[in-house]
């Protein structure tokens, strides 16, 4: 029963953190719409804009995944010493959560960036 309750609490925490990551990355990128419009107006290649946007977001998300994964891996190793080996399901869950977080970050960058690249440069320059 305790494991089920902890699993539900962990799932809720994961869902809330994913919503937070999506909101922050989307908001940050939406605020950069004018900058993206200026770059497009000046003739920047869309590939370069996409690369710059994704690299900045994934640096932050990647650092967060690594910093969250280190304590998790340490707990897995300490817990595995009692059972005689590294826990396969624990490691799989840790990797799945990391991949899920990176996937949400990819989605949260792609949607607003696609919208920002569609805006006409003059329209982006007029916006406050």
C-alpha positions as CSV (number, residue, x, y, z in Angstrom):
1,X,0.0,0.0,0.0
2,X,2.8,2.4,0.9
3,X,4.5,1.8,-2.5
4,X,1.3,2.6,-4.3
5,X,0.8,5.8,-2.4
6,X,4.4,6.8,-3.1
7,X,4.0,6.0,-6.8
8,X,0.9,8.2,-7.0
9,X,2.6,11.0,-5.2
10,X,5.7,10.7,-7.5
11,X,3.5,10.7,-10.6
12,X,1.7,13.8,-9.4
13,X,5.1,15.5,-8.7
14,X,6.3,14.5,-12.2
15,X,3.2,15.8,-13.9
16,X,3.5,19.2,-12.0
17,X,7.2,19.5,-12.8
18,X,6.5,18.8,-16.5
19,X,3.8,21.4,-16.5
20,X,6.2,23.8,-15.0
21,X,9.0,23.0,-17.5
22,X,6.5,23.4,-20.4
23,X,5.2,26.7,-19.1
24,X,8.6,28.2,-18.4
25,X,10.2,27.2,-21.7
26,X,7.1,28.2,-23.7
27,X,6.9,31.6,-21.9
28,X,10.6,32.3,-22.4
29,X,10.4,31.5,-26.1
30,X,7.2,33.5,-26.5
31,X,9.0,36.5,-25.0
32,X,11.7,36.1,-27.6
33,X,9.3,36.3,-30.6
34,X,10.4,39.9,-31.4
35,X,14.0,38.8,-31.4
36,X,13.3,35.9,-33.7
37,X,11.3,38.2,-36.0
38,X,14.2,40.7,-36.1
39,X,16.6,37.8,-36.9
40,X,14.4,36.6,-39.7
41,X,14.0,40.1,-41.1
42,X,17.8,40.5,-41.1
43,X,18.1,37.2,-43.1
44,X,19.1,34.7,-40.5
45,X,18.6,31.1,-41.6
46,X,15.8,29.3,-39.8
47,X,18.2,26.4,-39.0
48,X,20.5,28.7,-37.1
49,X,17.5,30.2,-35.1
50,X,16.2,26.7,-34.3
51,X,19.7,25.5,-33.2
52,X,20.2,28.5,-30.9
53,X,16.8,28.2,-29.3
54,X,17.0,24.4,-28.7
55,X,20.6,24.5,-27.5
56,X,19.8,27.1,-24.8
57,X,16.7,25.2,-23.6
58,X,18.4,21.8,-23.6
59,X,21.4,23.1,-21.8
60,X,19.1,24.1,-18.9
61,X,17.0,21.0,-19.1
62,X,20.0,18.7,-19.5
63,X,21.7,20.2,-16.5
64,X,18.5,19.7,-14.5
65,X,18.2,16.1,-15.6
66,X,21.8,15.4,-14.6
67,X,21.5,17.2,-11.3
68,X,18.3,15.2,-10.5
69,X,19.8,12.0,-11.8
70,X,22.9,12.1,-9.6
71,X,21.1,11.8,-6.3
72,X,18.7,9.3,-7.8
73,X,21.6,7.1,-9.0
74,X,23.3,7.5,-5.6
75,X,20.2,6.2,-3.9
76,X,19.9,3.3,-6.3
77,X,23.5,2.3,-5.6
78,X,23.1,2.6,-1.8
79,X,19.8,0.6,-2.0
80,X,21.4,-2.0,-4.3
81,X,24.2,-2.7,-1.8
82,X,21.5,-4.2,0.5
83,X,20.1,-6.4,-2.3
84,X,23.4,-7.5,-3.8
85,X,23.1,-5.7,-7.2
86,X,21.8,-2.6,-9.0
87,X,18.1,-2.6,-9.3
88,X,17.0,-3.0,-12.9
89,X,13.5,-1.5,-12.5
90,X,14.8,1.4,-10.5
91,X,17.4,2.2,-13.2
92,X,14.8,1.8,-16.0
93,X,12.4,4.2,-14.2
94,X,15.2,6.7,-13.7
95,X,16.1,6.6,-17.4
96,X,12.5,6.8,-18.5
97,X,11.8,9.9,-16.4
98,X,14.9,11.5,-17.8
99,X,13.8,10.8,-21.4
100,X,10.3,12.0,-20.6
101,X,11.6,15.3,-19.2
102,X,13.8,15.8,-22.3
103,X,10.8,15.0,-24.5
104,X,8.6,17.5,-22.8
105,X,11.3,20.1,-23.2
106,X,11.5,19.3,-26.9
107,X,7.8,19.8,-27.3
108,X,7.8,23.0,-25.2
109,X,10.4,24.4,-27.5
110,X,9.0,23.2,-30.8
111,X,5.5,24.5,-30.5
112,X,6.2,28.2,-29.7
113,X,9.3,28.3,-32.0
114,X,7.2,27.0,-34.9
115,X,4.6,29.8,-34.1
116,X,7.4,32.4,-33.9
117,X,9.0,31.4,-37.2
118,X,5.6,31.7,-39.0
119,X,5.2,35.4,-37.9
120,X,6.0,37.9,-40.5
121,X,9.0,40.0,-39.6
122,X,7.2,43.3,-39.8
123,X,4.4,42.0,-37.5
124,X,7.0,40.9,-35.0
125,X,8.7,44.3,-35.1
126,X,5.4,46.1,-34.5
127,X,4.5,44.1,-31.4
128,X,5.4,45.5,-28.0
